[in-house]
Amino acid sequence: MSSNAHGRKRFIQGIGLGILVGGGLAWAFGVFATRYHPIEESKLCYNALRNHPEQLHPQTREYLKARLYWNAAHWIPSSWLWGWKLDFGPVDDAALGGINPIKDASSTAEVYSDAIKKAEAAGPR
């Protein structure tokens, strides 16, 4: 085997090893994982509730309120809530029709209360 062919083989092996190691490390550290983005979800809920409340179906409106309150109470830092008019009223569980937007054993009333307290503590609106 010539030295040129040997060098090319080593180069290809190095590239392959780099792809394997880099891909393995990226996977191990979650680069390819889709993480939950509560701030983005909350922005969507907030904008829909604030800008288009009359166009929302009652079940959709209550679901968006519950998701917004849940994220505000459990995921979003207080500093992000400053300036948001977060109080769209309590969630009407009857309008949800059995859909559970809360991801733990908390009731919608508890989540609403926690979210409003956290938003009020964040500062003036």
C-alpha positions as CSV (number, residue, x, y, z in Angstrom):
1,M,0.0,0.0,0.0
2,S,1.4,3.4,-0.9
3,S,1.8,6.1,1.6
4,N,-0.8,8.2,-0.2
5,A,-3.4,5.4,0.1
6,H,-2.4,4.8,3.7
7,G,-2.8,8.5,4.5
8,R,-6.2,8.6,2.8
9,K,-7.4,5.6,4.8
10,R,-6.3,7.2,8.1
11,F,-8.0,10.4,7.2
12,I,-11.3,8.6,6.5
13,Q,-11.0,6.6,9.7
14,G,-10.3,9.8,11.6
15,I,-13.4,11.5,10.1
16,G,-15.5,8.4,10.9
17,L,-14.3,8.3,14.5
18,G,-14.9,12.0,14.9
19,I,-18.5,11.6,13.7
20,L,-19.1,8.7,16.0
21,V,-17.5,10.4,19.1
22,G,-19.2,13.8,18.3
23,G,-22.6,12.2,17.7
24,G,-22.3,10.1,20.9
25,L,-21.4,13.1,23.0
26,A,-24.1,15.2,21.4
27,W,-26.7,12.5,22.1
28,A,-25.4,12.0,25.7
29,F,-25.6,15.7,26.5
30,G,-29.1,16.1,25.0
31,V,-28.3,18.2,21.9
32,F,-30.7,16.2,19.8
33,A,-33.4,16.0,22.5
34,T,-36.5,18.1,22.3
35,R,-36.9,19.8,25.6
36,Y,-40.0,21.3,27.0
37,H,-40.2,25.0,26.3
38,P,-42.7,26.5,28.9
39,I,-41.9,30.1,28.0
40,E,-42.7,29.6,24.4
41,E,-45.9,27.7,25.2
42,S,-46.9,30.5,27.7
43,K,-46.3,33.2,25.1
44,L,-48.7,31.4,22.7
45,C,-51.3,31.0,25.4
46,Y,-51.0,34.5,26.6
47,N,-51.2,36.1,23.2
48,A,-54.2,34.0,22.2
49,L,-56.0,34.9,25.4
50,R,-55.1,38.6,25.3
51,N,-55.5,39.3,21.6
52,H,-58.2,36.9,20.4
53,P,-60.4,35.9,23.4
54,E,-63.7,36.2,21.6
55,Q,-62.5,33.9,18.8
56,L,-61.6,31.0,21.1
57,H,-64.0,28.1,21.7
58,P,-64.8,28.0,25.5
59,Q,-63.0,24.7,26.0
60,T,-59.9,26.0,24.2
61,R,-59.9,29.2,26.2
62,E,-60.1,27.3,29.5
63,Y,-57.4,24.9,28.4
64,L,-55.1,27.8,27.4
65,K,-55.7,29.5,30.7
66,A,-54.9,26.4,32.7
67,R,-51.7,25.8,30.7
68,L,-50.6,29.4,31.1
69,Y,-51.3,29.3,34.9
70,W,-49.5,25.9,35.2
71,N,-46.4,27.2,33.4
72,A,-46.4,30.5,35.3
73,A,-46.7,28.7,38.7
74,H,-44.2,25.9,38.1
75,W,-41.8,26.7,35.3
76,I,-41.4,30.3,34.5
77,P,-39.1,32.5,36.6
78,S,-40.8,35.5,38.2
79,S,-38.6,37.9,36.2
80,W,-40.3,36.7,33.0
81,L,-43.8,37.5,34.5
82,W,-43.1,41.2,35.1
83,G,-45.4,43.2,33.0
84,W,-47.8,40.4,32.0
85,K,-51.5,40.8,32.9
86,L,-51.8,37.2,33.8
87,D,-55.2,37.2,35.4
88,F,-57.7,35.9,32.9
89,G,-60.0,34.6,35.6
90,P,-60.2,31.2,37.2
91,V,-60.3,28.1,35.0
92,D,-63.9,26.7,34.4
93,D,-63.4,23.0,34.9
94,A,-66.9,22.3,33.5
95,A,-65.9,23.9,30.2
96,L,-62.8,21.7,30.0
97,G,-65.1,18.6,29.6
98,G,-62.8,16.1,31.3
99,I,-59.5,17.3,29.7
100,N,-56.8,17.6,32.3
101,P,-54.3,20.3,31.4
102,I,-52.5,20.2,34.7
103,K,-49.6,17.6,34.8
104,D,-49.7,16.7,38.5
105,A,-52.3,16.3,41.3
106,S,-52.9,20.1,41.7
107,S,-56.3,21.4,41.0
108,T,-56.9,24.2,38.5
109,A,-57.9,26.5,41.4
110,E,-54.6,25.8,43.2
111,V,-52.6,26.4,40.1
112,Y,-54.5,29.6,39.3
113,S,-53.9,30.9,42.9
114,D,-50.2,30.1,42.7
115,A,-49.7,31.7,39.3
116,I,-51.5,34.9,40.4
117,K,-49.4,35.1,43.6
118,K,-46.2,34.6,41.7
119,A,-47.2,37.2,39.1
120,E,-48.1,39.8,41.7
121,A,-44.8,39.2,43.5
122,A,-43.0,39.8,40.2
123,G,-43.9,43.5,40.2
124,P,-46.3,46.0,38.9
125,R,-48.2,45.7,35.6
